[in-house]
Amino acid sequence: MHEAMFYPAGSARCLLVQLDFGAEDVRVLNANNEVLHILPLSQLRPAPKLAATCREVMLPNVGLLSFKPTPELDSLLYSSDKSQWAHMLENSYQGIAISLLLVPLCLFIIFKYIIPHAAERFAEVVPYSAINLASTHTLKALDNSMLQPSELTLSEQQTILSNWQLTLSQLALDRSYYTLIFRKSDSLGANAFALPNGTIVVTDQFIKLIESRQDLLQAILLHEIGHVEHHHSMRLISQSLFSSLVIDYFFADVSGLIDAFAGISTTLVQNQFSSELEWEADNFALKQMKISGLDTENFALVLEKLMKTIPEESNIDSWLQTHPLLRKRIANARAAQH
Amino acid sequence: MTNNIDYSNYSFEDLLSARAGLDADLYPERAVELDKLIAQKAPKIESADSTVQSAVLRQVQVKFHGKTSEFFGIWIVNILLSIVTLGIYSAWATVRTHRYFYSNTEIDGHCFSYLANPVQILKGRIIAVVAFAIYSIAAAFSPILMLFFIVAFIFLTPMMIILAVRFKMRMTAYRNIRFGFNGKYGDAFVVFVLLPIVSVFTLYTALPWVFKKIDEFLHNNMTYGQQKFTTELRSSQYYIASIGALVLALIIGALSLFALGASFSAFEAQSTLGSSFSLLTVGIMFGYLVIFLIASSFYQAYVRNHLFNSMQISNVASFTSSVSAARLIWLHLSNLIVLVVTLGLALPWIHIRTSIFYANATNISVLAGITDVVEGVQDDTSAIGEEIANVFDVDIALG
């Protein structure tokens, strides 16, 4: 005989009952030892075993039985241990130890290898029409917010453009794919960036910074072309999509506190990734410059000029920024000369 | 089906509940027999007027029996299984986690049950992931399309909240009776979309009142079986909680700015590396988080106490909450510190101690009508709303 609580279906009433397990069925007896129900064992619907919580057994259309777990009752209810494998894993030291090892390892592999790889594959299959749409919409949005029309004179623009065409023809690149446009931007300052459809935007402030020197402009434009050639925008987008999906999926049902925590770690992961892309674009530019016989020192020079426009950087910055530290990039450019 | 049940030993109340829980289409013979027996055993005296509030049977504290040592295993094993099954097992993991917390929460000798079916949750999750992917891709490719999505999102949010709360309530049972939620879209739209927008024009002075309306909507529409929850919330309490939280945030903010300024100038004097700049950024981010935690803990403690103390389930139960704001602030701050220091591994401990904290601060007066509660109307509830709300970070806080 085993004591249990019996909740007859449909009401909040609760009866203290005794369970008498037979070979084929279980008898539910009330406090006066009168038989309330005789149920075949096959009709019992026990909820899966879980830690030391009350065992709950649904009796279809009859009600619910609930009782404190005892080894004897457990063996009566859960005929085979195999069906309760989750419970076994959760309660075995080996299961917990293995999980403790494998969870960080899996997360590391997912964020370090699987997501970037998936992002790269995904970026390659995005059709040009979608990329073009994304680029025109983004440019429109930027024009309405951070960018203003360029204040360079038409002849200044013309000189830069014709030189740009010349550079493109020196490289084995599709000339029609890339367009250079000029904007002024107070919020971005001296800057250049590429949209994934091959539109490259340089700010007036940047042209001023490099004192309209073509060789310097070439260096930075090659860096931007590197971004486009390697589908960096699409990779970044899919990377952030995949990682936020993974984080939200596995950790969404945790409280707001952890949300903030997860937000910070996403930013860190994200920044590491975009740093990698910057290195890739840098090395693309350096390689192309060597191929077309340009002086890679120019690349280092532009970066030095950029460095003067920003406050001093430290190693902690590298964790918080999307770009690698400029002094490391300059060192990398100088190293490429040899 | 002919396996008839012998009802002859049932008392009148047992017969009534057995009849209420019986599916008469499946078991017509049983239903007929039950009706006959009920007619025979019906008491001669008219039952008491149901509008009279039942007497208090017992005053009990909520008990929480969960242990970190048990839950840690469940937590870490479930994460691993979720990852290696590419997320599929996470639906089962969610059910096991919820069951662990529900089954370990005891009121008056009875535990809660969590009834969701993992397959329901999995379906909801798949739909939520697809919706999220479509939204993110659209947002990434076209800011204009994103604008459209944001507008659609505003109109869908009340619906998702209703579905999520309803699912959560329907999957919760106590003494084998499910909870429920009857909120309507129109009301949800008013409290979650319209009123917050209107409050902007009052320069947010109406916001505490909006919070009250939200709590009213959420709690007055909850049911336990066929019994309704009722609350008598007072706007003044929400204003005290909000203004208190604001004042607290301003004081701590001012103090820490002062301290920061002092330490920053000290830094500048000796720093040659210029590293103080980004350390400062991290410090400010952390400071924001801490101030937010303190202020929101104060608000939470105050509002929870007011909400619980003014809430009851007619004839079934009334509630008392005595959360100390100072202790809740300490709980949340120490949780944050431990979480960061242990790189997230202390999460199970944090969940357990938070549950114990809230259980210890909650008392229930069990009323005599509790045994008369019968199951409400059955309906199918899907997990789609809850899952979408989860992925899109729609937060619904229920006391």
Interface residues (C-beta under 8 A of the other chain):
Chain A: M5 Y7 P8 A9 G10 S11 A12 R13 C14 L15 N30 N32 E34 V35 L36 H37 I38 P40 A47 P48 L50 A51 A52 T53 C54 E56 N61 V62 G63 L64 S66 A86 L89 E90 N91 G95 I96 I98 S99 L100 L102 V103 C106 L107 I110 A130 L133 A134 H137 T138 K140 A141 I237 L241 S244 L245 D248 Y249 F250 A252 D253 V254 G256 L257 I258 D259 A260 F261 I264 P311 E312 E313 S314 N315 I316 D317 L320
Chain B: N3 I5 D6 N9 Y10 E13 D14 L16 S17 A18 R19 A20 G21 L22 D23 L26 Y27 E70 F71 F72 G73 I74 I76 V77 N78 I79 L80 L81 S82 I83 V84 G87 S90 W92 T94 R96 T97 R99 Y100 S103 N104 H110 C111 S113 R125 V129 F132 A133 S136 I137 A140 F141 S142 P143 I144 L145 Y174 R175 N176 I177 G225 L273 G274 S275 F277 S278 L279 T281 V282 M285 L289 L293 H332 N335 L336 L339 V340 G344 L347 I370 T371 D372 V373 V374 E375 N390 V391 D393 D395
